[in-house]
Amino acid sequence: MTKRKRVILSGMRPTGKLHLGHLVGALENWVALQHEFQNYHLIADYHALTTNPDTTHIPEHSREMLIDWLSAGIDPSLSPVFRQSRIKQHTELHLLFSMLISSSRLERNPTLKEQVRDLEMESVTYGHLGYPVLQAADILLYKGEVVPVGEDQLPHIEITREIARRFNQQYRRVFPEPEARLTKFARLPGLDGRRMSKSVGNTILLSDSPKLIQEKMKKAVTDPKKVRRGDPGRPDICLVFAYHNKFNQPEVPAIRQGCESGALGCVDCKMNCAQHVVEALAPIREKRAYYESHPDEVAAILNEGERKAGEVAKATMAEVHEAMGMG
């Protein structure tokens, strides 16, 4: 008898082409988990509106992001991929869940407070305040049991658990109380040492050509005290060394020794690192070229994912309606 896989829902806001930070911080984990769990992958286009109501680029950004997902190894036969906005049950369940939680509880959400501070927001929209409620609907619509998150997302998972508990107590048990799977997401710094972000322009995209990767790596900041070959360096504060740790593990001891002794120059170190990044991304670039030249196949994958997700969503909402006596 085949053992039932536990359910995971993961997603991203559609931001277009993805970068190395997305690969090591999320995609590699998704690809590994899809064989152990029943994964659903959400293009969170409604969530994108919580901080920016402009929808101009959402279709294009969704398509580019989906291609990167597929190119990185997401198998749509194992892990359905779909747009949040195309599964209308997300919004219905969000509305019902919003009746089960107070605004004061949402205002105490520390993740929201951090976003308001970091984005220097003067006010918070109703939709942004209710972001965790929509996220709860996303997870529970597919009866998600495990949620891979970093520590910063734990408050949102707790809200999801509270909402599931309240619904089950108020009506009858329909939803699991999902558990957080605390994942230590790897973080690569951007090429300027700051957090990797396309808006800052400090990224290497999964779709970048080998030549462009080399050009970008040349501009990467290094230890400011290592000005020329012969100067001893401090690899632990050098972002290029962090990239070696991810993409060039076998050579890390020798690179550390060469850097600290001054024998290894930064230019040579950067070009060596760039070559290993190029090699690591080669399979992704090859798959990306295929999907870019087969747009109908990408559309078919998305349509099939939305069909599968829609079936699950309809079944869950039928249970919800019955439990509430609104069937």
ZINOR-V461893 format. One record per pair of residues at least 12 apart in sequence whose ideal C-beta (glycine too) atoms are under 6 Angstrom apart, sorted by sequence separation. I is the first residue (numbers start at 1). J is the second residue. D is the distance in whole Angstrom. If there is no record, write none. Layout:
i=I j=J d=D
i=I j=J d=D
This chain:
i=165 j=177 d=6
i=190 j=202 d=3
i=204 j=216 d=6
i=45 j=58 d=5
i=164 j=177 d=5
i=223 j=237 d=6
i=223 j=238 d=5
i=161 j=177 d=5
i=222 j=238 d=5
i=160 j=178 d=6
i=222 j=240 d=6
i=43 j=62 d=5
i=10 j=30 d=6
i=220 j=240 d=5
i=135 j=156 d=6
i=139 j=160 d=5
i=235 j=256 d=5
i=106 j=129 d=5
i=157 j=180 d=4
i=132 j=156 d=5
i=136 j=160 d=4
i=140 j=164 d=6
i=235 j=259 d=5
i=191 j=216 d=6
i=154 j=180 d=6
i=233 j=259 d=4
i=132 j=159 d=4
i=136 j=163 d=5
i=193 j=221 d=5
i=232 j=260 d=6
i=248 j=276 d=4
i=8 j=37 d=5
i=14 j=43 d=5
i=191 j=220 d=4
i=192 j=221 d=6
i=240 j=269 d=6
i=244 j=273 d=5
i=247 j=276 d=4
i=232 j=262 d=5
i=240 j=270 d=6
i=243 j=273 d=5
i=247 j=277 d=5
i=6 j=37 d=5
i=7 j=38 d=5
i=8 j=39 d=5
i=9 j=40 d=5
i=10 j=41 d=6
i=11 j=42 d=3
i=13 j=44 d=5
i=14 j=45 d=6
i=145 j=176 d=5
i=147 j=178 d=5
i=149 j=180 d=5
i=231 j=262 d=5
i=5 j=37 d=5
i=230 j=262 d=5
i=5 j=38 d=4
i=11 j=44 d=5
i=143 j=176 d=6
i=145 j=178 d=6
i=146 j=179 d=6
i=147 j=180 d=6
i=148 j=181 d=5
i=240 j=273 d=5
i=247 j=280 d=5
i=13 j=47 d=5
i=14 j=48 d=6
i=144 j=178 d=5
i=13 j=48 d=4
i=98 j=133 d=5
i=140 j=175 d=5
i=146 j=181 d=5
i=148 j=183 d=5
i=150 j=185 d=5
i=97 j=133 d=5
i=229 j=265 d=4
i=41 j=79 d=5
i=45 j=83 d=6
i=46 j=84 d=5
i=45 j=84 d=5
i=46 j=85 d=6
i=94 j=133 d=6
i=97 j=136 d=6
i=139 j=178 d=6
i=39 j=79 d=4
i=40 j=80 d=6
i=41 j=81 d=5
i=43 j=83 d=5
i=44 j=84 d=5
i=45 j=85 d=5
i=94 j=134 d=5
i=97 j=137 d=6
i=31 j=73 d=4
i=42 j=84 d=5
i=94 j=137 d=4
i=14 j=58 d=6
i=34 j=78 d=5
i=93 j=137 d=4
i=111 j=155 d=5
i=222 j=266 d=5
i=16 j=61 d=4
i=27 j=72 d=4
i=34 j=79 d=5
i=110 j=155 d=5
i=15 j=61 d=6
i=109 j=155 d=5
i=193 j=239 d=5
i=14 j=61 d=4
i=17 j=64 d=5
i=90 j=137 d=5
i=14 j=62 d=4
i=16 j=64 d=5
i=93 j=141 d=5
i=18 j=68 d=4
i=189 j=239 d=4
i=14 j=65 d=5
i=89 j=141 d=6
i=217 j=270 d=5
i=217 j=274 d=4
i=214 j=274 d=5
i=213 j=274 d=5
i=101 j=163 d=6
i=100 j=163 d=6
i=213 j=277 d=6
i=213 j=278 d=5
i=97 j=163 d=5
i=100 j=166 d=5
i=210 j=278 d=4
i=50 j=127 d=5
i=50 j=128 d=4
i=206 j=284 d=5
i=50 j=131 d=5
i=207 j=288 d=6
i=42 j=138 d=6
i=40 j=142 d=5
i=9 j=138 d=6
i=9 j=139 d=5
i=9 j=142 d=5
i=7 j=142 d=6
i=9 j=144 d=4
i=7 j=143 d=6
i=7 j=144 d=5
i=7 j=145 d=5
i=8 j=146 d=5
i=68 j=206 d=5
i=6 j=145 d=5
i=6 j=146 d=5
i=174 j=319 d=5
i=174 j=320 d=6
i=174 j=323 d=5
i=172 j=323 d=5
i=171 j=323 d=4
i=171 j=324 d=5
i=25 j=185 d=5
i=25 j=186 d=6
i=24 j=186 d=4
i=24 j=188 d=6
i=21 j=188 d=5
i=20 j=188 d=5
i=142 j=312 d=6
i=141 j=313 d=5
i=21 j=196 d=4
i=141 j=316 d=5
i=19 j=196 d=6
i=19 j=203 d=4
i=20 j=204 d=5
i=19 j=205 d=5
i=17 j=205 d=5
i=18 j=206 d=5
i=17 j=207 d=5
i=72 j=284 d=6
i=71 j=284 d=5
i=71 j=287 d=4
i=71 j=288 d=4
i=86 j=306 d=5
i=67 j=288 d=6
i=70 j=291 d=6
i=87 j=309 d=5
i=82 j=305 d=4
i=87 j=310 d=6
i=67 j=291 d=5
i=81 j=305 d=4
i=82 j=306 d=4
i=89 j=313 d=4
i=76 j=301 d=5
i=80 j=305 d=4
i=87 j=313 d=5
i=82 j=309 d=4
i=80 j=308 d=4
i=89 j=317 d=5
i=76 j=305 d=6
i=80 j=309 d=5
